[in-house]
């Protein structure tokens, strides 16, 4: 269970790691905008409801950090 708004589940952390690894392997810069884009793309292509919700949670967190 989360202790505060900045703590994410292991699944969300793993998903973020996958996206960062993919960005780096493609030679792309890792920025909040690119992370949001990667999360959005992943969420559109997943059939797993939990993965989708994890993506939305992290997208909202990153968007709040940008504003």
Wavefront OBJ file of the C-alpha trace (Angstrom):
o trace
v 0.000 0.000 0.000
v 1.195 3.504 -0.767
v 2.465 5.642 2.051
v 2.250 8.890 0.103
v 1.587 10.263 -3.375
v 5.210 9.800 -4.453
v 5.385 6.092 -3.777
v 4.450 3.719 -6.586
v 3.985 -0.028 -6.696
v 6.743 -2.326 -7.894
v 4.732 -2.889 -11.074
v 4.666 0.832 -11.870
v 8.399 1.113 -11.191
v 9.076 -1.868 -13.461
v 6.974 -0.341 -16.215
v 8.864 2.937 -15.928
v 12.148 1.023 -16.114
v 11.022 -0.713 -19.299
v 10.089 2.581 -20.931
v 13.345 4.271 -19.884
v 15.355 1.307 -21.174
v 13.540 1.464 -24.497
v 14.111 5.221 -24.819
v 17.811 4.843 -24.046
v 18.266 1.894 -26.408
v 16.667 3.971 -29.181
v 19.094 6.811 -28.432
v 16.326 9.123 -27.203
v 16.622 11.550 -24.307
v 14.726 10.628 -21.158
v 12.465 13.578 -20.346
v 9.134 13.768 -18.531
v 7.449 14.446 -21.858
v 9.013 11.365 -23.474
v 8.082 9.247 -20.459
v 4.474 10.432 -20.693
v 4.471 9.665 -24.416
v 5.860 6.174 -23.795
v 3.362 5.489 -21.023
v 0.505 6.685 -23.192
v 1.593 4.479 -26.084
v 1.940 1.479 -23.784
v -1.479 2.127 -22.215
v -3.113 2.220 -25.659
v -1.643 -1.149 -26.579
v -2.163 -3.134 -23.377
v -5.046 -5.483 -22.751
v -4.253 -5.622 -19.026
v -6.503 -3.335 -16.973
v -3.961 -3.089 -14.147
v -1.195 -2.017 -16.547
v -3.527 0.590 -18.016
v -4.370 1.993 -14.587
v -0.687 2.012 -13.611
v 0.121 4.016 -16.734
v -2.630 6.528 -16.043
v -1.463 6.953 -12.455
v 2.097 7.652 -13.515
v 1.046 9.958 -16.365
v -0.996 12.041 -13.926
v 1.929 12.189 -11.497
v 4.351 13.327 -14.214
v 1.909 15.886 -15.617
v 1.495 17.426 -12.146
v 5.286 17.672 -11.882
v 5.426 19.562 -15.177
v 2.964 22.243 -14.063
l 1 2 3 4 5 6 7 8 9 10 11 12 13 14 15 16 17 18 19 20 21 22 23 24 25 26 27 28 29 30 31 32 33 34 35 36 37 38 39 40 41 42 43 44 45 46 47 48 49 50 51 52 53 54 55 56 57 58 59 60 61 62 63 64 65 66 67
